[in-house]
Every structure is written in structure tokens, then in C-alpha cells.
């Protein structure tokens, strides 16, 4: 009998003891977020989730609910997004249309064909049977984002403007890296998040750095166990203020300690932000990681009065 928790997460229900066994499918995809109103399905608005689920519904001939590794905001892109969904064994077999081919190969080709009608704004790179215990969201160890910045007309390139922030003033990369290093670790990032009701704003920021390439463009790299809503853009926006001299060194650490989201929390533009990769443990550790993450989320990980950097008991 299928696991009821997995079914509920996939938007399905158990009809009884005769309910069909489910097969979990894992997709890796990329998308241009320019014309999407974010990841999550919204009434009467174009979203990545709606595009993908509508394509799957056309192929499977029923509504299919996907679970995503990490939601992205309106205008944000992805190169390495990951989702999962569940099909019955019969539905997996039907993907081949009676031909002697791998069902996942057939799913990949057919999905690309359907999504291609929308101008390939969403492209599925990989379709595979998920390892036992895999959960796109809860099994993840970390998410990695990038953000491109061109500071001054000499670096501005009209051909990459759609994925690059054009910043008018020169930026001090060393100062920005010093600021970024000051907020590495496990903290309550409330100052830099748009809180969701009942959700924690405690995160572990594992990497945060800025590198200027040979073309003069600065690329930020951020890795965390998970990111809160707007967290990456708020961190970038705050760091830019120090990089161009609007704020003194130490601004990020001071703001982090305040744990107050106010008018000084400024979001950097969404279009240069890209979800590059979602990191997972080995197959043997997927189920344990998912269980561990669910336990933390269930406890909300929030303790009133918790100091920044402290760990809740």
C-alpha cells in the first residue's frame, strides 16, 4: 500500500487497500523566469509550476502535482531546479506508447515537445526514476544561487542585460566579500527575509562570496541549506550598499543582529538571480535526510528570544 504521507505531498489520496503502488519520478529542469510570476501556481498568472504541471497533465491524462526543491520569485531563473512527482506503475508503462524504449527517455522527449510549444521557457534536462526515499524538497542538503553584477558602463553588455544587474557606481569587491563573510553561519535571517506564516527564518549560510571575472562582471555565489523568501536578493541588496559606499563596513552584521525587516531592507533586482544547483546526499542517505529535515520544519526551529547565531534546543 502506498505511503499516505508521500501521496498527500504529491496531491494524491489513498482509496483503500487496493490503491496502486506509486513510482517516484525525478526531474532536473531549467527555465527563463522573465515572463513568469514566480514558481508557485497562481490563478490567472503564468508560473513555472503551472507550465510544468499542465504539460504533465496532458501526457498523463490527469492532474499531476509536483514537489519542488525550492520556490523561485517572479523574474528569477534556474539552471538546476529539481522536482519530483508520483505515477502509478501503469502510467509509467504507458509512457512508452507500446514501444521498446526506456519510459524515462520517452517522458523526457515528450515533455520537451509539449513545453517547447511555449517557446522553451522551461526545459527539462533529465528525467529519472528517483532513488528510494528521495524527496526533492526535504532530501536536499543545500541550494546554490548566482547573481551577476556589472558595475559601470564599461562592463555593460546589452546582450546579457536580461541576466545582469547594471549598477552605475563602481563596487569594492574586497569590501563586499568582507561583509559577506560576516554573515556566514547559522543565524536568524529575519532582517533579510519576507517571513511566511508558521515558518522559521533560521538558516545556515554556507557560502557567500563575490568574484570579478576577466570581463569585469562580478558574480556572487551563495549556498545555504535553504533560503527564505527574498533572502538572496536582500543579502545582495545590503552588500551593494557597502560595496558602493552608501553604508559603512559592518552594515550586514549590524542589520543581521537587529532581526528587524524594515524600509532599510532593500531587494536587489530579480533578473540576475539564478538557481544553479540543488545538492543531495548519496542515495543511501536520501530518506534519512528527508526525515531529519521534516523533523526540523515540524518543530519550526524557532524559539522566542533566540539570539542570532544560537541553535534552538
C-alpha positions as CSV (number, residue, x, y, z in Angstrom):
1,X,0.0,0.0,0.0
2,X,1.4,3.5,-0.9
3,X,2.8,5.7,1.9
4,X,0.0,8.1,2.7
5,X,2.4,10.9,3.6
6,X,4.0,10.7,0.2
7,X,0.6,10.6,-1.5
8,X,-0.6,13.7,0.4
9,X,2.6,15.6,-0.5
10,X,2.0,14.7,-4.2
11,X,-1.6,15.9,-4.0
12,X,-3.0,12.3,-4.2
13,X,-5.1,10.3,-1.8
14,X,-5.3,6.6,-0.9
15,X,-8.6,5.0,-1.9
16,X,-8.0,1.8,0.1
17,X,-6.0,-1.3,0.3
18,X,-6.3,-1.8,-3.4
19,X,-4.7,1.6,-4.2
20,X,-2.0,1.2,-6.9
21,X,1.7,1.3,-5.9
22,X,3.4,4.6,-6.9
23,X,6.6,5.2,-8.7
24,X,8.5,8.4,-7.9
25,X,10.0,10.4,-10.8
26,X,12.8,13.0,-10.5
27,X,13.2,15.8,-13.0
28,X,16.0,18.3,-13.4
29,X,15.0,21.4,-15.3
30,X,16.0,24.9,-16.2
31,X,13.8,28.0,-17.0
32,X,13.9,31.6,-18.0
33,X,11.9,33.3,-15.3
34,X,11.5,36.6,-17.1
35,X,7.8,36.3,-18.0
36,X,6.8,34.1,-15.1
37,X,5.2,35.3,-11.9
38,X,7.4,33.0,-9.9
39,X,7.4,29.3,-9.4
40,X,4.2,28.6,-7.5
41,X,0.9,28.2,-9.3
42,X,-1.4,31.3,-9.1
43,X,-4.8,31.9,-10.5
44,X,-4.7,33.6,-13.9
45,X,-0.9,34.2,-13.8
46,X,1.8,32.4,-15.8
47,X,4.1,30.4,-13.4
48,X,6.7,27.7,-13.9
49,X,4.8,25.2,-11.8
50,X,1.7,25.7,-13.9
51,X,3.6,25.2,-17.1
52,X,5.2,22.0,-16.0
53,X,2.1,20.5,-14.3
54,X,-0.1,21.4,-17.3
55,X,2.4,19.6,-19.6
56,X,2.4,16.6,-17.4
57,X,-1.4,16.5,-17.2
58,X,-1.5,16.5,-21.0
59,X,0.8,13.5,-21.1
60,X,-0.5,11.5,-18.2
61,X,-4.2,12.5,-18.8
62,X,-4.9,13.5,-15.2
63,X,-3.7,16.3,-12.9
64,X,-0.2,15.8,-11.6
65,X,1.2,17.7,-8.6
66,X,4.9,18.3,-8.4
67,X,7.1,19.0,-5.4
68,X,9.9,21.4,-6.0
69,X,13.3,21.7,-4.3
70,X,13.0,25.5,-3.8
71,X,10.5,28.1,-5.0
72,X,11.8,31.0,-7.0
73,X,10.4,34.5,-7.1
74,X,9.0,36.3,-10.1
75,X,11.6,37.0,-12.7
76,X,14.2,34.6,-11.2
77,X,15.8,31.9,-13.4
78,X,17.0,28.4,-12.8
79,X,19.6,26.1,-14.4
80,X,19.4,23.3,-11.9
81,X,15.9,23.1,-10.4
82,X,14.7,19.7,-9.2
83,X,11.2,18.4,-8.8
84,X,9.5,15.1,-8.1
85,X,6.1,13.6,-8.7
86,X,4.4,10.2,-8.4
87,X,2.9,8.0,-11.1
88,X,1.3,4.6,-10.9
89,X,3.2,1.7,-12.5
90,X,0.6,1.5,-15.2
91,X,1.1,5.2,-16.0
92,X,4.9,4.7,-16.2
93,X,4.4,1.8,-18.6
94,X,2.1,3.9,-20.8
95,X,4.8,6.5,-21.3
96,X,6.4,4.3,-23.9
97,X,3.2,4.0,-26.1
98,X,4.0,0.3,-26.5
99,X,7.5,0.8,-27.9
100,X,10.5,-1.0,-26.5
101,X,12.2,2.1,-25.1
102,X,13.1,3.5,-21.6
103,X,10.0,5.1,-20.2
104,X,12.1,8.0,-18.7
105,X,13.6,8.7,-22.2
106,X,10.1,8.8,-23.6
107,X,8.9,11.1,-20.8
108,X,11.9,13.4,-21.4
109,X,11.3,13.7,-25.1
110,X,7.5,14.2,-24.8
111,X,7.8,16.8,-22.1
112,X,10.3,18.7,-24.1
113,X,7.9,18.6,-27.1
114,X,5.0,19.9,-25.1
115,X,6.9,22.6,-23.2
116,X,8.6,23.6,-26.5
117,X,5.2,24.9,-27.7
118,X,5.7,27.7,-25.1
119,X,8.9,28.8,-26.6
120,X,11.2,26.6,-24.4
121,X,10.9,28.9,-21.4
122,X,11.0,25.7,-19.4
123,X,13.4,22.9,-20.5
124,X,13.7,19.5,-18.8
125,X,17.3,18.3,-18.8
126,X,16.8,15.0,-17.0
127,X,14.0,12.5,-16.1
128,X,14.8,9.5,-14.0
129,X,13.3,7.1,-11.5
130,X,14.0,8.5,-8.1
131,X,16.1,6.5,-5.6
132,X,14.2,5.1,-2.6
133,X,13.4,7.8,-0.1
134,X,14.1,10.7,-2.4
135,X,12.2,14.0,-1.8
136,X,13.1,17.0,-4.0
137,X,12.5,19.4,-1.1
138,X,13.3,17.6,2.1
139,X,16.2,15.4,0.9
140,X,18.2,18.5,-0.3
141,X,21.4,19.4,1.6
142,X,21.8,22.8,0.1
143,X,20.8,25.2,-2.8
144,X,23.3,27.2,-4.8
145,X,22.5,30.6,-6.4
146,X,24.4,33.0,-8.5
147,X,23.9,36.7,-9.2
148,X,25.7,38.8,-11.9
149,X,26.6,42.5,-11.5
150,X,28.1,44.9,-14.0
151,X,29.3,48.0,-12.1
152,X,29.7,50.7,-14.7
153,X,29.1,51.3,-18.4
154,X,32.4,49.7,-19.3
155,X,31.1,46.4,-18.2
156,X,27.5,46.8,-19.5
157,X,26.7,44.3,-22.3
158,X,23.2,44.7,-24.0
159,X,23.4,41.0,-25.0
160,X,23.4,39.9,-21.3
161,X,21.3,42.6,-19.8
162,X,18.5,40.2,-19.2
163,X,20.6,38.3,-16.6
164,X,22.9,41.0,-15.3
165,X,22.4,43.9,-12.9
166,X,23.6,47.2,-14.3
167,X,25.0,49.1,-11.3
168,X,26.0,52.7,-12.1
169,X,28.7,53.1,-9.3
170,X,31.9,51.2,-9.0
171,X,31.9,48.4,-6.4
172,X,34.7,47.4,-4.0
173,X,34.7,43.6,-4.2
174,X,37.0,43.2,-1.2
175,X,34.7,45.2,1.0
176,X,31.7,43.2,-0.3
177,X,33.5,39.9,0.5
178,X,34.3,41.1,4.0
179,X,30.6,41.9,4.5
180,X,29.5,38.5,3.1
181,X,31.9,36.6,5.4
182,X,30.4,38.4,8.4
183,X,27.0,36.7,8.0
184,X,28.2,33.2,7.2
185,X,26.9,30.5,9.6
186,X,23.6,29.6,11.3
187,X,21.5,32.7,12.1
188,X,18.0,34.0,12.3
189,X,17.9,35.9,8.9
190,X,14.6,37.7,9.7
191,X,16.1,41.1,8.6
192,X,16.8,39.7,5.2
193,X,13.6,37.6,4.7
194,X,10.0,38.0,4.0
195,X,8.6,35.6,6.7
196,X,6.0,33.1,5.8
197,X,3.4,32.4,8.5
198,X,4.5,29.5,10.7
199,X,7.9,29.1,9.0
200,X,11.3,29.6,10.5
201,X,13.8,32.3,9.3
202,X,16.8,30.4,10.7
203,X,19.1,29.3,8.0
204,X,22.7,28.2,7.7
205,X,24.5,30.3,5.1
206,X,27.4,28.1,4.0
207,X,29.0,30.2,1.2
208,X,28.6,33.9,0.2
209,X,31.3,35.5,-2.0
210,X,31.9,37.9,-4.9
211,X,34.3,37.3,-7.8
212,X,35.2,39.7,-10.6
213,X,35.7,37.9,-13.9
214,X,38.1,38.8,-16.7
215,X,35.2,40.6,-18.4
216,X,34.8,42.9,-15.4
217,X,31.5,41.4,-14.4
218,X,31.1,40.5,-10.7
219,X,29.4,37.2,-9.8
220,X,28.0,36.4,-6.4
221,X,27.9,32.8,-5.2
222,X,25.5,31.9,-2.3
223,X,25.0,28.4,-0.8
224,X,22.7,27.6,2.1
225,X,20.8,24.6,3.5
226,X,17.7,26.6,2.3
227,X,16.8,30.2,1.6
228,X,13.9,32.1,3.0
229,X,11.6,34.1,0.7
230,X,13.6,37.1,-0.7
231,X,16.7,36.2,1.3
232,X,19.2,36.1,-1.5
233,X,18.0,39.4,-3.1
234,X,18.0,41.1,0.3
235,X,21.5,40.0,1.1
236,X,22.8,41.2,-2.3
237,X,20.9,44.5,-1.9
238,X,22.5,45.1,1.5
239,X,26.0,44.2,0.3
240,X,25.8,46.5,-2.7
241,X,25.2,49.4,-0.2
242,X,28.6,48.7,1.4
243,X,30.3,48.0,-2.0
244,X,29.5,51.4,-3.4
245,X,30.0,53.3,-0.1
246,X,26.4,54.1,0.8
247,X,26.9,52.2,4.1
248,X,29.9,51.7,6.3
249,X,31.7,48.4,6.7
250,X,29.9,46.2,9.3
251,X,26.4,47.1,7.9
252,X,25.4,43.5,7.2
253,X,26.4,42.1,10.6
254,X,24.7,45.0,12.4
255,X,21.5,44.5,10.4
256,X,21.5,40.8,11.0
257,X,21.7,41.3,14.7
258,X,18.8,43.7,14.7
259,X,16.4,40.9,13.4
260,X,14.1,43.6,12.0
261,X,12.8,43.8,8.5
262,X,12.1,47.4,7.7
263,X,12.4,50.0,5.0
264,X,16.2,49.6,5.1
265,X,15.8,46.1,3.8
266,X,16.2,46.6,0.0
267,X,15.8,43.8,-2.5
268,X,18.2,43.6,-5.5
269,X,16.5,43.2,-8.9
270,X,15.4,39.6,-9.6
271,X,16.5,39.2,-13.2
272,X,20.2,38.4,-12.5
273,X,19.4,35.7,-9.9
274,X,19.8,32.1,-11.0
275,X,19.2,28.9,-9.0
276,X,22.3,27.0,-10.2
277,X,22.1,23.7,-8.4
278,X,20.4,21.7,-5.7
279,X,22.7,19.4,-3.7
280,X,21.7,16.0,-2.3
281,X,23.4,13.3,-0.3
282,X,24.1,9.8,-1.7
283,X,21.2,7.5,-2.5
284,X,21.6,5.6,0.8
285,X,21.2,8.8,2.8
286,X,18.2,10.4,1.0
287,X,15.4,9.0,3.2
288,X,17.3,9.9,6.5
289,X,18.0,13.4,5.2
290,X,14.3,13.9,4.4
291,X,13.2,12.6,7.8
292,X,15.7,14.9,9.5
293,X,14.6,18.0,7.6
294,X,10.9,17.3,8.2
295,X,11.5,17.0,11.9
296,X,13.2,20.4,12.0
297,X,10.5,22.0,10.0
298,X,7.8,20.4,12.1
299,X,9.3,22.0,15.2
300,X,9.5,25.3,13.3
301,X,13.1,25.7,14.6
302,X,12.0,28.9,16.2
303,X,12.4,29.8,19.9
304,X,11.2,33.2,21.1
305,X,14.2,35.4,22.0
306,X,16.7,33.2,20.2
307,X,19.9,35.1,19.7
308,X,21.5,35.4,16.3
309,X,23.9,32.5,15.8
310,X,22.4,30.4,18.6
311,X,20.9,27.0,17.9
312,X,17.4,26.2,19.3
313,X,17.3,23.1,21.6
